[in-house]
């Protein structure tokens, strides 16, 4: 899926969530485009205020809207990544699939991050976006090289972040050492 199509899929999903009364926030590479330095991304990531037992009916709605949904998720199975519940669907276009990962708000940290989400314009589309501090924390949790680059870019573009919040949750999430290295790198 090309970048234009990814934007179209983002808009489609934002409209889908809004029309079904599902509270969401955009995360991942799309959020990096907003808070950091834009880079290519080939998937979409959201956090949804949906209970685990509501995953099967949501998967059914997504399937009816043209998404490929793993049977396990339609039956209620959710994966776990870094202690967070998630499920995924795929949208195929011209024989190529685009992964959409959806994390569920199930932990105290996720509830706080969700409370702090902000409504922003993204390429002309109004959408709920993860706050920059929470984007940094999510990227530190993932810890891949690309994620560490995203942390650097976000810190560089947003020097007035709430460092107290970052340190509080960095400690709670077990990423305080990596956070302090990054903050020191930018003289924060």
N, C-alpha and C positions, 0 to 999 in steps of 0.2 A: 504494500500500500504506500503510495507516495505521500509526501508531507501535506499536500492539499487535501487528500482523502482522509488523512489522520485528523486534520482540523474539522472536516465534515463529520467524521465519526464522533469526535468530541462534542460537537454541537448537537448531534443527534442524541447522544447519551444524556447531555445536560437537559435537553427538551424532554427526553423520556423520564428522567428522574423528576423533573418539575411537574410533568403531567400526571405522574403516579404518586405525587406527594412524598417522594423519598428524599430525605435530607442527605446531602453528599458534600464532599470536597474533592477537588482535583489535587493530585499529588504527582510525584515522579518527574519524568523528563519534561512534561508540559509545564509543571510548576517551576522547574529550573529555568525554562524559557522566560518566565515572568519575573522571578526574583534574582536570577543569576545571569549568566551569559548564555544566550540561546545556543543550543547544540542539537544535532539530530537525535531523534528518538523514534522508536518504531512500535511502541505500545502505549497503552493508556493505563493509568493507575488512579483509583478513586478510593475514598473511605466513605462508607455508607452507614447511616444510623438505622440499621436493620438488625433485628434479633436473629440468631442462628436458625430458629425454627421458621423464620419467614423466608429463608433462602429458597426452598423448593418452589413456592408460588412466584417469587421474583424470577427464578430461572425459567419457569414456564412462560412468563410474560416476555422475557428476553428472547427465548426461543421463537415465540410467535412474532417477534419483531425482527427476525432474521439472523439471530446469533446462533452459533453452534455451542451447545451447552453439554459438557460431559454428563453422562447419565448419573454418575455418583453425586454430582452437585444437585441435580434435579431431585435426587432422593434425600438430600439434606446433608451430605458429607461436606465438611469444610476442611481445608488444609490449614496448617499452622506455619507461619514464617516469623521467626524472631519473637515468638510468644503471641503473635497476633493472628486471629482467625481471618481466612480469606478464601475466596473462590474465584474462578476465572471463566470467561467465555471467549469465544473467538468470532470475529466477523471476517468472512471470506469475500474477496473482491478480485476478480480476474485471476482466480486460482491461488492467490496469496492470502494468508491469514494474518490478522492483527489481533494480538492478545490484549485482553482487557482484564486486569486484575482488580478485584474489589475486596478491600479490607473491611471488616466489621468493627464497629465501635464496641469493644468488649472489655477494655482495660481502663484503669484510672487515667493513665497517660493519654490514651486515645480519646477519652471523654473530654479531657482538658484541651487537647489539640483541636478537637472538633468544636469546642466552645469558642476557640480563638480564631476560627476560620474567618476569612474576609471575602466580601463580594467585590470582584474586580472585572474589568473589561479585558478580555483576552481575544485579540484579533476581531474586535467588534462584537463579541458575544459576552454577555454578562454571566459570570459563573462564580460559584463559591470555591475559593482557593485556600489551600493550606497556608498558614502564616509562615514567614521566612524562618523564624526560630524552629518551628516544628519540621519544616523541610530539612533543615540542618540536622536535627535530631534523627529523623528517619534515615537520612543518608549516612549518618554515623553508625546507626544500628546495622545497616546493610554492609557498610565497610569495604565495598569493592573499590578498586582504583578509580573507576569513573565516578563513584559516589564521593570519594575524597576530593576529586577535582570539582565536583558540584558544590561541596561544602566551601572550598576555597573561593569559587566564583561568587557564591551567595554572600559570604562574608565580605568580599571585596566590594560588591555592589550595594551592600546594606550595612555600613559600619555602625549604625545607631541601633543595633539589635538589643533586646532585653537580655543582657548577659546574666543577670540573676536568675531569670527563668531558664536559660540554657544550662547554667550550672546546676540548678536544682534538679531538673529532669535528666541532665547528663549523668549525675550521680545515681539517681533512681534507676536509670536504664542501663547502667554499667558501661557508659561510654565516656566517662569524665576525662580519662587520660587522653584519648584521641581528641576530645573537644579542647582541652587545655593546650595541646600541641598546635591545633589549628588557630586558636585565639592568639597564642604567642606569636605564631607565624605572621599574623596581621597586626601585631602590636596592640591587641585588644585586652 
